[in-house]
């Protein structure tokens, strides 16, 4: 055998030995069968130790080995055999493969507490049940059975009566009354429930003392969901956000819960306890102990952090409040409030509030508020507010952003942006922009952008751009306005209404041989962009640019009257002698439809021309002088005349 083979064999033997030692139960939980009749106590202990393959350790001065004893047990735990043997006169504990025997308290002493212990067993099979929850509902003393079904619970001696509550997932709950305020062993058997009943079985616990209201159990509701394998579901970004919020909550709760508390949460999902008052340092270190996750408190005070099933009046937390049910009343925290259910009242945190379901009332946070359901009330945050469903009849105010996953019926005010996925009824104000996915009923006011994906029944006012589908009952006011259709004329530098007024025009007049003009917006108010030239013809101005406003009057039967007011700038041919000139003209023109989308227009032009030098007015083909005024103090000059314009238009 070479050295590598020897090392591999040695390693395998070591691992096998370690696994066998790890799998072996502690001495007190080992199963033995003994039959001892009138044997000396020392001999009886030897028989028991050989049967369980362990050794005893004790002070012979405390135990009389010559005492005759009798005990009979079949497939019983060593702990149960010793209890039967000593009858409470000796206590015992295991360490390694040894059982240490100690003297029990003398009967004359008044103990401050007593011990209840035993095994949790399956009623049908007799097998021991691990990870069962055992608690006393008045003192909230609780424990969890170990991997061998053993439990040990310390109860205050002043407790008048003791009733143990035992819960285990997929088993029916048991309530066991214990007589006598003394240490004793109590084995408890549970009946298994069918798997199909377990998820819907509700096991509520009504507190006899310290209960603030009656509890009405809600009957389980069965819902059948039909699955269509041919249907595919499109997961939207909003749904992903809600799922991320839910997952983050669950991961946070997993981090928060100890192993023992996680077992209680699984076993006691149907149990609800009530307390008028609780104080905790951190979760599970307080007056509600490890059952804090199953207790609804009226008043809750958490020095650093707390965890409970619910709050019905007031909760104060120095750093963090965590509630897996509902909160009613006032909840204050230095850092954060996290609620898995609904919140009704006032919720305030130095940093963030997170609600998995709905919020009714006021939420205020230094950084942000996040709600997985709907909000009805006020949200105020230094940075953001997020609502996964609806924001109803309230106010959202944030230093940076408000986001609503479905509909909003509220006032939204944000330093940067408001975003609503579906519909808004109310007022949106933002420093940068407001965005609504489907319908807006009300006002949008923004420094840069307002956008509505569908119907706008109201007004948009922005510093730069307004975008909407159909606009009714209001108008768009901004530098640029874009809409599919608009009941009223948008007001701005440029407006584009797809079903509104849009003309591309080629024209000639007394000043320019050719002009190309775009008229866009609404028939009652449209914008005009124009460029004109004389194609470098000597003696005439060469290039001009213009912007104007106009209105069209529809007479029917293909006839229309346009009234356009345009400001033109004529670029100079030589800047050494000419600075360029300002030209204002009013053009009333009659338009006649020749064919679908093709129009012919003509009319007079009324002109006013201003120059800062002694330059004459531009050369014209034909005009009727109106006035010729010169301001000699600054060599400024005004000229006026009547001209003409003829145009061909294309309706876009």
Buried (B, 14 or more C-beta within 10 A) or exposed (E): EEEEEEEEEEEEEEEEEEEEEEEEBBBBBBBBEBEBEEBBBBBBBBBBBEBBEBBBEBEEEEBEEEEEBEBEBEEBBBBBBBBBBBEEEBBBEBEEBEBBBEEBBEEEEEBEBBBBBBBBBBBEEEEBBBBBBBBBBBBBBBBBBBEBBBBBBBBBEEBEEBBBBBBBBBBBBBEBEBEEBBBBBBBBBBEBBEEEEEEEBEBEBEBEEBBEEEBEEEEEEEEEEEEEEEEEEEEEEBEEBBEEBBEBBEEEBEEBBEEBBBBBBEBBBBBBBBBEEBBBEBBBBBBBBBBBBBBBBBBBBBBBBBBBBBBBBBBBBBBBBBBBBBBBBBBBBBBBBBBBBBBBBBBBBBBBBBBBBBBBBBBBBBBBBBBBBBBBBBBBBBBBBBBBBBBBEBBBBBBBBBBBBBBBBBBBBBBBBBBBBBBBBBBBBBBBBBBBBBBBBBBBBBBBBBBBBBBBBBBBBBBBBBBBBBBBEBBBBBBBBBBBBBBBBBBBEBBBBEEBBBBBBEBBBBBBEEBEBBBBBBBBBBBBBBBBBBEEEEEBBBBBEBBBBBBBEEEEEEEBBBBBBBBBEBBBBEEEEBEBBEBBBBBEBEBEBEEEEEBBBEBBBBBBBBBBBEBEBBEBEEBEEEEEEEEEEEEBBBBBBBBBBEBBBEEE
